[in-house]
Amino acid sequence: MSSAVRILGIDPGLRNMGWGVIESEGTRLSFVACGSIHSDGETALSERLRYLHQQLSHVIEAHWPHEAAVEETFVNRDPQGTLKLGQARGIALVVPALAGLTVAEYAANLVKKTITGTGHAEKHQISAMLKILLPKSHVTSPDAADALAVAITHAHHRRPARLDAALAKAVAGTKVRTA
């Protein structure tokens, strides 16, 4: 029985939603697949969100991840743009949850720090480290690279479900003493 965990990383975006799938077994990471989902900026917002939902569902069906991780977004100066990005991020969170996956969220600075060692790394630094961490990867876009970085971050920071279950059992079995 393999103890490998397949992780889907998602870089949310309304125009370009990056995704990347890796396998993590202990400290070993393996590339599975990556890509970007592109929505048409000329169509209605509802259609764009439906399309993102549909395509992300197809990614999950094709690659059968065990867990998912989504990059948190930062609020920018454009409130309308922030709201639209938040709606795309909602799709990135709900689609894996509807598929029964646990979904973790990671700040962009933590992702950069995990991959490069510094929380303010540039995109080219992330791409360079991905070539080292996942030498067999075929990164197709900056969004896919970011998604793979999110998946790697999850592999490094995740708590296995069995650990969570053991902790919950230990907490439930602990009796509180009163003086």
C-alpha positions in Angstrom: 0.0 0.0 0.0 1.4 3.4 -1.1 1.5 6.2 1.4 1.8 8.8 -1.3 -0.6 11.7 -1.0 -1.8 13.4 -4.2 -2.1 17.1 -3.8 -3.9 19.6 -6.0 -2.6 23.2 -5.8 -4.7 26.0 -7.0 -3.7 29.6 -7.9 -7.1 31.4 -8.1 -7.8 33.8 -10.8 -10.8 34.9 -12.8 -9.0 35.2 -16.1 -6.4 32.5 -15.5 -6.7 29.9 -12.7 -3.6 27.9 -12.3 -3.6 24.3 -11.1 -0.9 21.8 -10.3 -0.9 18.2 -9.1 2.0 16.5 -7.2 2.5 13.4 -5.2 4.2 13.6 -1.8 5.6 10.5 -0.1 7.6 11.4 2.9 10.0 14.1 1.7 9.9 12.9 -1.9 7.9 15.0 -4.3 6.8 13.9 -7.8 5.2 16.0 -10.6 1.9 14.7 -11.9 0.4 17.5 -14.1 -0.3 21.2 -14.3 -2.1 23.7 -16.4 -4.2 26.8 -16.5 -7.9 27.4 -16.9 -8.6 30.5 -19.0 -12.0 32.2 -18.9 -13.2 34.5 -21.6 -13.2 38.1 -20.4 -15.9 39.0 -22.9 -18.5 36.7 -21.3 -20.8 37.4 -18.4 -19.3 36.9 -14.9 -21.7 34.1 -14.1 -20.6 32.2 -17.3 -17.0 32.7 -16.4 -17.5 31.3 -12.9 -19.5 28.4 -14.3 -16.7 27.6 -16.7 -14.1 27.8 -14.0 -16.2 25.4 -11.8 -16.7 23.0 -14.7 -13.0 22.9 -15.7 -11.7 22.6 -12.2 -14.1 19.7 -11.7 -12.6 18.1 -14.8 -9.1 18.5 -13.4 -10.2 16.7 -10.1 -11.9 13.9 -12.1 -8.8 13.4 -14.3 -6.2 13.4 -11.5 -7.9 12.1 -8.4 -6.2 14.2 -5.7 -6.5 13.4 -2.0 -6.2 16.9 -0.8 -6.2 20.5 -2.1 -4.5 23.7 -1.3 -5.4 27.2 -2.4 -3.3 30.4 -2.3 -4.9 33.2 -0.3 -5.3 36.4 -2.3 -4.4 39.9 -1.3 -6.7 42.8 -1.5 -5.6 45.3 -4.2 -6.5 48.9 -4.8 -9.3 48.1 -7.2 -12.4 47.0 -5.1 -14.3 45.7 -8.1 -11.3 43.6 -9.2 -10.9 42.3 -5.6 -14.5 41.2 -5.5 -14.2 39.4 -8.8 -11.0 37.7 -7.7 -12.8 36.7 -4.5 -15.6 35.0 -6.5 -13.0 33.1 -8.5 -11.3 32.1 -5.2 -14.7 30.9 -4.0 -14.8 28.5 -6.9 -11.2 27.4 -6.1 -12.3 26.6 -2.6 -15.7 25.0 -3.2 -15.0 22.7 -6.1 -12.5 20.6 -4.2 -14.7 20.7 -1.1 -17.7 19.4 -3.2 -15.4 16.6 -4.4 -14.8 15.6 -0.7 -11.3 16.9 -0.5 -9.9 18.7 2.5 -8.9 22.2 1.4 -6.0 24.2 3.0 -5.2 27.8 2.4 -1.7 29.4 2.3 -0.6 33.0 2.2 1.5 34.0 -0.8 4.4 35.0 1.4 4.5 31.5 3.0 4.3 29.9 -0.4 7.3 32.0 -1.6 9.2 31.3 1.6 8.6 27.6 1.4 9.8 27.4 -2.2 12.7 29.9 -2.3 13.5 30.6 1.3 12.3 34.2 1.1 8.8 35.6 1.4 9.3 38.2 -1.2 10.6 36.1 -4.1 10.0 37.0 -7.7 8.2 34.7 -10.2 11.4 33.8 -11.9 12.9 32.6 -8.6 9.9 30.3 -8.0 10.2 28.9 -11.6 13.9 28.2 -11.0 13.2 26.4 -7.8 10.4 24.3 -9.3 12.9 23.0 -11.9 15.0 21.8 -8.9 12.2 20.5 -6.7 10.2 18.9 -9.6 12.7 18.2 -12.3 10.2 16.3 -14.5 7.7 19.1 -14.4 6.4 20.7 -17.6 5.3 24.1 -16.4 3.1 25.7 -19.0 2.4 29.1 -17.4 3.2 31.4 -14.5 -0.2 30.5 -13.0 0.6 26.8 -13.2 4.0 27.4 -11.6 2.3 29.2 -8.7 -0.2 26.4 -8.3 2.6 23.8 -8.1 4.3 26.0 -5.5 1.1 26.0 -3.5 0.9 22.2 -3.7 4.5 21.9 -2.6 3.8 24.3 0.3 0.9 22.0 1.4 3.2 19.0 1.2 5.6 20.6 3.6 3.1 22.1 6.0 0.1 19.6 6.0 -0.9 17.6 8.9 -2.0 14.1 7.9 -5.6 13.2 8.6 -4.5 10.4 10.9 -2.5 12.9 13.0 -5.6 15.2 13.3 -7.7 12.2 14.3 -5.2 11.1 16.9 -5.1 14.7 18.3 -8.9 14.9 18.4 -9.1 11.5 20.2 -6.5 12.6 22.7 -8.3 15.9 23.4 -11.6 14.1 23.7 -10.1 11.6 26.1 -8.5 14.2 28.3 -10.5 15.0 31.4 -10.3 18.5 32.8 -9.3 18.6 36.5 -10.9 21.2 38.7 -9.4 22.4 41.9 
